[in-house]
Amino acid sequence: MDLNSPAAVAFIAAVVSVLGTLLTVRAAVRTSRNSVVQAHNAVVQAQVQEIIKKRIEFYPQFWKIPVRYETNWTLTHQDKTREWAEQYARDLNEFNLEGGVFFSQAVYEKFVELRELLHEAIDETLPGAQVPRGLTDRIRRVFYGDRVYGPGLSTVLKDDLGSYQNALLARRSDR
C-alpha cells in the first residue's frame, strides 16, 4: 500500500479523526460526570449544613430535658417516682415530635434506649412509688455514660455539634 496515495492519506485522516472524536467524547463524558458528582456533593454539603444548623437550634432544647430530670432532680433530692418517669417520657416524646427528625443515628439510638427504660420504669412502678434505684441508675447512665457503659447521650450530642473535636478549637499562641 502506497502511504502517499490519496486513498491512504484519506484513510489515515479518517482514522485519526475518529480517534480524536472518541477521545473528545470520552473527555466530555468525564467532565460531565465530574460536574454531576460536584453538583451532587454541593447539594449534600448544603443539606448537611442545614441539618447542623437545626441541630444547633434543637439540641440545647433537648439537653434541658435530661438535665432537668437527672441532674436537677438529683441535686434537689426529689424522689424519682413513677410520675417522674411519666413526665420525663412525656417531655422526651413532645420534643421528638419536632426536633427528633434532626437526630443523628447515634443520638436516636440513645434516645430510644432512654425512652424504653423510662417506659420500663412506668410499667414496673406503682403510682406514687419510687422507681427502683437500679433502674434509675440505668436511666442516668444512658444520658451521662460511664466507664463500663461507654459514652452516653450527652457525649453523642456534643459530638454531633463538634464540641469534642479538637480541630475546631484554636490554641492560644501567647503561651
C-alpha positions in Angstrom: 0.0 0.0 0.0 1.3 3.4 -1.0 1.1 5.7 2.0 1.4 8.8 -0.3 -1.7 7.8 -2.3 -4.8 10.0 -1.8 -6.7 6.9 -0.6 -4.2 6.1 2.1 -3.9 9.7 3.2 -7.7 9.9 3.4 -7.9 6.6 5.3 -5.3 7.7 7.8 -7.0 11.1 8.2 -10.3 9.3 8.8 -8.8 7.0 11.5 -7.1 10.0 13.2 -10.4 11.9 13.0 -12.4 9.0 14.5 -9.8 8.6 17.3 -9.9 12.3 18.0 -13.7 12.3 18.2 -13.7 9.3 20.5 -11.2 11.0 22.8 -13.2 14.2 22.8 -16.4 12.3 23.6 -14.6 10.4 26.4 -13.3 13.7 27.9 -16.7 15.3 27.6 -18.3 12.4 29.4 -15.7 12.5 32.2 -16.2 16.3 32.5 -19.9 15.9 32.6 -19.7 13.0 35.2 -17.4 15.2 37.3 -19.8 18.1 37.1 -22.7 15.9 38.2 -20.6 14.5 41.1 -19.6 18.0 42.1 -23.2 19.2 41.9 -24.3 16.3 44.0 -21.6 16.9 46.6 -22.6 20.6 46.8 -26.2 19.6 47.4 -25.3 17.1 50.0 -22.9 19.6 51.7 -25.7 22.3 51.8 -28.1 19.8 53.2 -25.6 18.8 55.9 -25.0 22.4 56.8 -28.8 23.0 57.2 -29.1 19.9 59.4 -26.2 21.1 61.6 -27.9 24.5 61.9 -31.1 22.8 63.0 -29.2 20.6 65.5 -27.6 23.7 66.9 -31.1 25.1 67.4 -32.7 21.9 68.8 -30.1 20.1 70.7 -29.8 22.6 73.5 -33.6 22.4 73.9 -33.3 18.6 74.1 -30.4 18.8 76.5 -32.6 20.6 79.0 -34.9 17.6 79.4 -32.4 15.0 80.8 -30.6 17.7 82.8 -34.0 18.7 84.4 -34.9 15.1 85.2 -31.5 13.8 86.1 -29.1 16.4 87.5 -31.5 19.0 88.8 -33.9 16.3 90.2 -31.0 14.6 92.0 -29.5 17.9 93.3 -32.8 18.9 94.8 -33.3 15.4 96.4 -36.6 14.8 94.7 -37.9 11.3 94.6 -37.8 9.6 91.2 -41.3 8.1 91.2 -43.5 6.7 88.5 -44.8 10.2 87.9 -41.2 11.4 87.4 -40.7 8.7 84.7 -44.1 9.6 83.1 -43.3 13.3 82.9 -39.7 12.6 81.7 -41.0 10.3 78.9 -43.8 12.8 78.0 -41.3 15.6 77.7 -39.0 13.5 75.5 -41.8 12.4 73.3 -43.1 16.0 73.0 -39.6 17.2 71.9 -39.3 14.3 69.5 -42.4 15.5 67.5 -40.5 18.5 66.2 -36.8 18.0 66.9 -36.3 14.3 66.6 -36.1 14.5 62.8 -32.7 16.2 63.2 -31.2 13.5 65.4 -28.2 11.6 64.1 -28.4 7.9 64.1 -26.2 7.7 67.3 -28.4 10.2 69.1 -31.6 8.5 68.0 -30.3 5.1 69.3 -29.5 6.6 72.7 -32.9 8.5 72.7 -34.7 5.2 72.1 -32.8 3.4 74.8 -33.6 6.2 77.3 -37.3 6.2 76.4 -37.5 2.4 76.6 -36.0 2.5 80.1 -38.5 5.2 81.2 -41.4 3.1 79.9 -40.0 0.1 81.7 -39.9 2.2 84.9 -43.5 3.3 84.3 -44.7 -0.3 83.7 -42.8 -1.7 86.8 -43.6 1.0 89.3 -46.9 1.6 91.1 -48.4 5.1 91.2 -46.7 7.2 93.8 -43.9 4.7 94.4 -40.2 5.2 93.7 -38.6 3.7 90.6 -36.1 1.0 91.7 -32.6 2.5 92.2 -31.0 0.1 89.7 -33.4 1.3 87.0 -32.9 5.0 87.8 -29.1 4.3 87.7 -29.5 2.7 84.2 -31.6 5.7 83.0 -29.0 8.2 84.2 -26.2 6.1 82.6 -27.9 6.3 79.2 -27.6 10.1 79.4 -24.2 10.6 81.1 -22.5 7.3 80.3 -19.7 5.8 82.4 -16.5 3.8 82.1 -18.4 0.5 81.7 -21.4 1.6 79.6 -19.4 3.9 77.4 -20.4 7.3 76.1 -23.9 8.5 77.0 -26.3 10.6 75.1 -24.7 13.8 76.4 -21.4 12.9 74.7 -23.1 11.9 71.5 -25.0 15.2 71.4 -21.8 17.1 71.9 -20.0 15.1 69.2 -22.8 15.9 66.7 -22.3 19.6 67.4 -18.5 19.4 67.2 -17.9 20.2 70.9 -15.4 17.4 71.3 -13.5 17.9 68.1 -10.1 19.4 69.0 -9.5 20.6 65.4 -12.3 23.1 65.8 -10.7 24.7 68.8 -7.9 27.2 68.4 -4.9 27.0 70.8 -3.7 30.3 72.2 -0.4 31.3 70.6 0.8 33.5 73.5 1.7 30.6 75.8 
